[in-house]
Amino acid sequence: MADLSRPRVLSLIPPMTQLNTPYPSTAYLTGFLRSRGVDAVQDDVALRLVLELFSAAGLRAIHQRVQAIPAKKRSAALHWFDDCLARCLATVEPAVAFLQGRDPSLGHRIAGRGFLPEGPRFHRTFDNYLADDDGGDPLAWAFGALGIQDRARHFATLYLNDLADVLRDAVDPRFEFVRYAESLALSQPTFEPLARALAAAPTLVDSTLENLTIFAVDRDKPQIVLISVPFPGSVYAAFRMAQAIKAHDPAIVTVLGGGYVNTELRQLKEARVFDHFDYVTLDDGERPLLALLDHLAGGRPRLNLVRTYARVDGKVRYFNASQGGENADVPFTEVGTPTWDGLPLDRYLSLLDMLNPMHRLWSDGRWNKLTVAHGCYWKKCSFCDVGLDYIGRYDGAPAELLVDRIEAIIAETGQTGFHFVDEAAPPKALKALADELQKRNRAISWWGNIRFEKSFTPELCLQLADSGCIAVSGGLEVASDRLLKLMKKGVSVDQVARVTRAFSEAGILVHAYLMYGFPTQTVQDTVDALEYVRQLFAEGCIQSGFFHRFACTVHSPVGQNPAEYGITLQPLPPVSFASNDVGFTDPTGVDHDRLGKALNKALYNYMHGIGLDDDVRAWFDERVPKPRVGRHFIARALNSR
């Protein structure tokens, strides 16, 4: 039996999360465990999987699958790939190296459009834009005369997207760059879909993933492997990895945690999960892991584990020793500094698939991810899982400590870009952070999520910009004062207008999270909301946005008190595995899916400066009412300040 008195702990990032920067969960846990004297290492299997598949050897393996498909059944992407195979084999690794920043001079060839083979993605993209007045470059508006690197990055991203289409069509339809087999885990009440997929013969993606996992285990020789799953689109891969580890060395202890577990597996009863994972932990991992390490070393009985599931005598048991004392959550001031040691920082890909300057931040550039505080200081929004620990337990840290962590991360990575990944960073904490950065004369670039509240005065926005703030994102949601009040959002449309203008005038990009389909939202509400959004773009208050379809969750105030929001919940099936989203009946009977197509079409154009003077009704395929919002409402709100 393995010696677990001083084990080595390996934390792995499963596919898929993002390709431009590591998902931060392993960096947080590795840094914390090392601060407590634990031998902890980490790796990003998600990135390594993509680099393996999108290499010359990977494309040859994909092409073997293409050849097995009759020509008449091949998609346009497969025909293109088969015709251009030699060119793809010659260019895929140079294109990846360029996106990694390792060969910038190649940008001249890529930008000239004579180097990369252009597949269906290229054609669809260029069909969306008209040539200029001279019949020339249709993307001159985006890149100008000198934007060689950005133009090349956009083209190289389109090229990888074409190759991803080939992989989906020929090998595995579940694969995407930001998710893998998401439908197998998204609010699945039973484990059966995952069980069937795990029992099936592995695809090329699966077998590559398994090989990379075993390579990491053989290299680092851990006794414990932690796999964190933040999203449904990384669950299947996490189970595939654990399955491979158990087949390779059953003595290795496997532990599952992460955001998906914290929201969806709070009613876990499925014993088959523990064929792959020995333990499943909830909420912040620091305290459960310390308790688990103590238990595995023989220092604590299983009964005293913290927020941990295990299988006992064939049944799932939940262990949660009374909180407080040695079982209390680790204060935010004591979680330590994240470390990226062990992650291949020079191999992440800066992708440019959206030309909007704010939108690109999510996929372009390697950002050091850090939190200003734990949880949300507002924790009132009715659509949010405010009762869960990651939102409901607010815990801050002094600005001096935050800047100490920032400086330690810069010293380790050599990079000064930070993405603050808070639910909503508090204005007071951001001001204190800006004060400390200015006091130390420390130059960084940062962006993060906020609430558009009145505390963000023009003066504070200017100070944040001077401290390095380049962009903020925040929830405008339905852009309706009636519904914002029902959401308990704590903001109004005119207030959002003034705050976002203050950020924009300080040179800070602004992204608005938008929502449709909230309980009792009518067609009129939707049209009015789009008119508000049009005006915010037209007045230069926001530069980017994204419309999300409202989803009711069992942990939110709407899910807990549906009658208060005028809806009735649909009965949930018996749950033994995942439970989060819950269907509901809204008496308005609005077809929000159809309206959503118009909203997203309008927003895409607004982000490119198109249609800002047009009547918003033109975006809808059906007849909709005239907006009740005054055409200059936002302008008047801005002038009234």
N, C-alpha and C positions, 0 to 999 in steps of 0.2 A: 504494500500500500504506500502511496506517495506520502512524503513528509510534508505536512501542512503547518508545521510550527513556524516556519518563515518562508511562505510560498512566494513564487514569482507570479504576478498578476498581469495578464495580457488583455488590453482593451482593444476591441476591433470595431471599426466603422463598417456596417454592411451596406451593400448596394440597395437602393440608390438614394443619395441625398443631393449633393451638388458637386460640380467639378472644378470650380475656381478656388475653393478654399475648404479646409477641413471642417466637417461638422464638429462643433466644439465639445460635445459630451465627453469624448475620451481625453481631450486635453484638460478639462476640468478635473475628471476623476484621477488621471495620472498625476497631475500636479498635487492634488489633495493627498493621495495615497503616499506619494514620496515625502510630503511634509510630515507624515506620520511614521516614517521609517520603513514603509513597505517597498519591496522591490517591484516596481511597476513599469511596464513598457506598453507601447501602443503601435497600431498600424491602421492604414486606411485601405481596406480591401476593395472598397467601392472604386476608388481611383485606379488601383492596380488592375481591376477587372476591365475597365474601359481601355486602359493603355494596352492591355494584352489583346483585346478583341480588335481594336483599331490600330493594328500594326500590320506589316506585310504578311507575317505568319498567320495572324488572325483573319485577314481578308482571304487568304488561300483556303483556310478551313471553311469560311463562309461560302466561298465559291463552290466548294464541293457540294454543299447543300443546294446551291442554286442549280447546279447541273442535274440534280436528281428531280427537278421540277420540269414537267413538259413545257416546251416553249409557249404553247398556246395558253397555258395557265399562269404565265409569269406576269407580274405587274410591270408598269413602266419603269419603276426603279430597278427591278431585276434585269430587264432588257438593257438598260443603260449600263449597269454594273458589268454585265457579261461582255458587252461591246467594248467597254473601256477598262477591262481588267488590268492590262499591262500598265496603263497610265495610273490607275489607282494604286497598284503595288509600288510604283515608283514615287508617288507623291504623298501617301498617307502619313508616313513617319516624318518627312520634312514639314508637312502641314501641322502635325501635332507639336513638333519641336517649336515651330513658329508661335503657336498659341500658348506654349509654355514660356515664351520669352527667351528661348535659348538660341534663336536664329533670326533676329529681327531684320537682317538684310534681305531675307527671302520675301519680305513684304512687298518689295518692288515688283517681283515676278507675279506674285499672287494678285496684287492689285491690278496688274495689266490684263488679267483675265485670259492669259495664254498658257498658264501653268497647270491649274487644276481642271480636271474634267468636270463639266457642269451638267448636273443631273436635273431631275424634275423640280427640286427645291429652288434652284437658280431661276428656272423659267417662270415658276409661279411668282417668285419675288419680283422679277423685273417686269412681269405683266401687270403688277400692281402700280407701277409708276410710269408716268408718261415721260417721253423724251423732252429735253428742253427745247426752246424755240428754234434752235439750230439743228434739231434732230440728234443732239449729242447725248452726253452722259445723263441718264435718268436719275442718278444718285448724287449729282453735283451739289444739290441743295443740302445733303446730309454731311458730305465730307469736304466740300470746297476743292480748292486747287491743290492743297498740300496734305490732305488727310490720308497719306499713304498707309500708315500703320492701322488706322481704324478701318479703312476700306478693306485692307487685306484680312483683318481679323473677322470682319463681317462675312467675307467670301469664304474664308476657311471654316467658319462656323456653319455656313450653308452646306459646304462640302461634307462635313461630319454628319450633319442632319440627313443628307442624302444617303450616306453609308448606314446610318441608323435605320432608315427606312428599309434598306436592303436586309439588314439583320432581322428586322421585324417580319418582313415578308417571307424570308427564306428559312429562318432559324427559330425565332421565338417571338410571337406577337405580343407578349407581355412586357417586352423590354422598352424602356425609355430612359433618356439621360438623367431624369430627375426622379424616376420611380420604376419599380420592377414588380410586376404581378400584383398591383395595388388592390384589384377587385377581390383577391383571395382573403384579404384581411380587413377590408373596410366595413366596419360594423357587422361582422359575420357572427350571428348568434351561436353557431356551432363550429367546431374545428374541422368538420368533414371536408370542406373544399381544400383546406390546406393539407389535410391528411392524404387526400387523393393525389394532390400535386406532388407531395413529398415522396409518395410511393411510386410515382411514374418514373419512367426512364429519363435520366437527365438530358436536357438539351445541351448544345454547345456552350451556351451561357452558363448553365448549371455546372457542367463538368469543369469549365475554366475556373469558376468560382470555388469549387471544391478543392481544386489543385492549389490555388492561391492561398486558401485557408490552411491547408496542411503544410504548405511551405512556411507560412508565418509561424505555425505551431512548432515545426521542427527547428526553425531558426532560433526562436526565443525560448523554447522549452519551458512553458508555463505549467504550473499546477492548477491555476484557475484562469478561466477565460470569461471576460465580461463582454457582452454584445448589447449595444444600446440601439433601440429602434425608435427613432423620433416620429416616424410617419407610417401609415399603412403600406406605402410603397417600398418599405425596407424590411417588412416582416417576413415575407416568404424567403428572401435571401438569408436572413438571420437564422431561420430554422434549417435551411439547407446547410449553412456553415456549421451549426451545432450538430446536425446529423453526421456530417463528415468528420467532425472532431471525435464524436462518440465512437464511430466506426474505427477511427484511427487509433484512439487511446481512451478506452472507457474510464480510466482513472482520472482524467482531467475533469475538474468541476466546472460546469458551464452555468452562467448566470445571465438572465435576461432582465433588462430594465429599459428605461427611456420614456419619452413623451407618449408614445402609443400605448404602452403598458399602463401608464398613469391615468389615461383617460378612458381606455377601452376595456381593460382587463380587471376592473375592480370587482367583478362578480365571477371570477374565474373558478370553474368547477371541472374543467376538462383534464382528466388524468393523463391523456396522451401527450399533452404539452411536455410532461416530464420524462418522456422517452428521449427528449432532445436537450432539455434544460433541467439541471438539478434544482435550481432555485429561480424564483421570479420575485423581483423587488419592486415596491411602489414608491412614488414620489422621489424627493432628493435622495441620491444614492449614497451620500457620505455615511450617514449613521447606520443604515441597513448593512452596508459593506463592512464597516468596522465590527458590527455585531456578528456578521457571518464569519469574518476572518477569525474572530475570537472563538466562535463555536467550532470551526474546523480545526483550530489548534488545540481544542480540548478545554478551553477556558470558560465556556458558557454552555449551558444546556440548550437544546433546540427550542425549548419552550420560551426562552428569553430572546429569540430573534426579534428583529424590528421590521415591521411591514414587509414580511417575506412569506411567499407561498412555497410549499414543498409537498411532495407526495409521500404519504405515510400509509403503509398497508393498503396500497392501491387506490387511496382516495386523496383528494387535494385538501390540505390543511393550511390555514392562514395563521401565522404566528406574529404577534405584535405585543411585545412587553410594554407595560405601562410607561407612558411618556414621562420625561423629567429625569433629572439626575444624569446618570451615565447614558440614558437612552434618549435624551433630548436631542433635537436636531442641532447640527453644528451651526453656530452663528455665522452669518455671512462674512464677518470680519475674520473668521478662522478657517475658511475653506481653502486658503492658500491661493497661489498664483497659477493659472493654467500654464501648462507647458506643451509645446509642440515638438519636443525632442522625440525623434523616432519617426515622425511623419515626413514624407518626401516633399518638402515645401517647394522645391524647384521643379516639381513635375505636375503641378496643378495647371489647368487650362483656363485661360482668360477668354471666355466666349462672348461674342457680340451678335446676338440674334435679334435684339430689339434696338432700333436706332435712337429711340428716345434717350436723352442723356441721363435722366434719373432712373429709368427702368433698367438700364444696363448695369447698375451697381450690383444687382443681385447675382449676376453671372460673370462680371468682368472685374479682374483684379483679385489679389489675395488679401483678404481682410483678417486681421486678428480679432476674433469675436470675444467680447467681454460684456459682463453685466455691471451696470451701475448700482443696482439694488436687486434683492430677491423679491419676487412677487410684484403685485400692482398696488400702488398707493391709493388708487381710486376704488377698485374692486366693487363696482356697483352696476356695471352694464348688464342688462337683463339677458343678452344673447350669449354671454361669456360664462365659462365654467368657474365662476368666482368662488365656489365652495371648495375647489381643489387646491392642494397645497401650493402648486407652482404659481398660482395667482393670489390666493387668499392670505398667505402668510407673508406680509411685507417685512423686510429686514434690510436696513441700509448699512452703509459703511462710510467713514470719514473720507473726505476728498483726498487727504494726504495719503491714505492707504491705497486708494484707487490709482493715484498717480504713481505711487511706488510700484504697483502691479504693472501699470503701463510701461514704466521705464524698464522693469525686469523683462517684459515681453519683447520690447524693442532690442534690448541687449541680446536676447536669445535668437530672435528671428531676423534682425537687421531691417525690419520693415515697420513703418510708422503709421500705417492705415488701420483704423479700428472701426468695427461695426458693433455698436452697443445693442445687444439683442434683448433688452428688457421688454416686458409687455407694454410698459409706458414709462419712460425715464422721467423722474420727478423734476419739475422746474428748479426747485431749490437745490437739489443735488447737482443738476447740470451747471447752475450758476457757481456753486462751490467748486466744482470740477474745473470750470473755466478760470476761476480766480487762481486756483492752485497751478494750473498749466501756465498761466501768464506769470505767476510769481516765480516759477522755476525757469521761465523762458524756454519751455519745452515745445517744440514744433511737431504737431501731429496732424493728421486728417481723420475726421470721424463723422459718422452718421448713425442715426438710430430712430427708434419709434417713440412718439410722444402723444399726449392728448393736446388738442388745439384749444388750450385754455388761456384765459386772459392774462395769466401770469407771464406769458411770453410777450412782453412789451417790445416795442421797436428797439429800445435801449438794450434789453437783454439779448435780443436776436443779433444785434451788432456785436455784442461781447462774445456770444457763442461762435459767430463767424470768425472773430479774431482769434479764438482759441483753437480753431481748426475745423469747425462744423461745416460740412459741405452739403449736407442733405438731411431732411427729416421726413418721416412718414407718420401718418396719423389717421384716425378713423373719422371720416365725415359720415360714413354709413349711408343712411337713406336720404340725406339732404332734405329733410322735412322736419320743421320744428315740432309738429304734432308727434311724429314717430320718434324723433330724438328724445322727446320728453318721456314717451312710453318706454324707450330703451334705457332711461335713466343715464343717458350719456353725459349730461352735465354741461352741454354746449348748445349753442344755437347757430343757425346758418350765418347770420350776420357777424357773430363773434368769430366763427371759423374764417370768414372772409378777411376780417381785420388781422387776425393772427397769421394767416398764411401770407397775406400781403407783407406783413412785417418781416417774415422770414425771406420772402422773395426779394424784397428791397435790400436786405442784408447780403444778397448774393448766395442764398442757401436754396437749393432745389427742394421742392415740396411734392410729395406723393400722397394721394388721398386714397385710403381704403374705402370702398363703396360697397353697398349692399342692396339687394332687391329681394322681394319676397317675404319681408318681415310680416308677422301677423297683422291683419287688418289693412295692409297696404293695398290701395286701390290702383286702378289704371291711372286715375287722375294724379294720385300721389307720385306714381312713377314718372309721368310726363313732367310734373313740376320739379321733381328731383333732377331730371336730366337738364332742365332749363337752368337750375341753379349751377349745375356742374359746367354747362356751356359758358355761363357768365364768369365763373371762377377761372376757367381757362382763358377766356377772352380778356379778362382784366389782369392777367399775369399773376394770379394768386397761387395757382398750382400748375405744375408742369407735367404731372404724370398721375395715373390712377389705375385702379383695377376694380371691376365689379365682381363681387362674390355673391353666389346664391345663398340666402339665409338657410341654415340648417339648425333645426332644434335638437339640442342635446339633453340627455337625461340629467346632466349635472348643472344646467343653467337655470336661472330664475324662471325663464319661459317654460322649460321642461318640468320644473318643480311646481309651478303655479299656473298652468295653462289657462284657466278660467279668467285670470286677471288680464290676460292678453287676448281674450275673445276667441280662443280656439279650443278644440278638443283633441287629445292625443289619440293616435291609433294604437291598439293593443300591441305590445311587444311579444314576439314569440318566446318560448322558453329559452333562456340564455345559459349556456355552459361555457362560452368562450368570450366573444367581444360584444360590448354594448356601449353605444355612445349616441349616435343619431337616432332620432325617433320621429316617425311620420306624424303629421297632424292634419286636421281638417280645418280650413279657414272659411268662414261663411261668405267671404267676398267672392270666392270661386274664380279668382283671376288666374289666367294662364301665364304664370310668371316665366316659364321656360321660353315661350314665344317672345315675350317682352325683352327677355335677357339678350336675345340675339341682336335686337336693335340697340340696346344699351351698350353692348360691347363693340358693335360696329361704330357707333357714334364716338365712343371713347378712344378707339384706335385712331380715328381720324383727328380728333381733338389733340391727341398727343403729337401728331405730325402737323398741327396748325391748319388743318383742313376743315371747312364747314363751320367755322366759329360764328359766322354771321347768318347761318341758315336757320330756318324754323325747325325746331327739334322734332316736329311731327314728321318731317321728311325721312327720318331714319326708320320709322315703323312701317311694316308691311301692311298693317291693318289701320283702319280709321281710329284715331285716338282723339281725345278732347284737347282743346287749346289750353296751353299752360295758364294757370291762374296767377303765376308769378309775374310781377312787373318786369318788362324787358330790361330795365336798368336798376333792378333791385340791388345787386351787388355793388354797382357803382355808387348808388346813394348811401349804402351802408359804409363804404369806404370813406366817402366824403364827410359822413357824420361824425367821424372820430375826432 
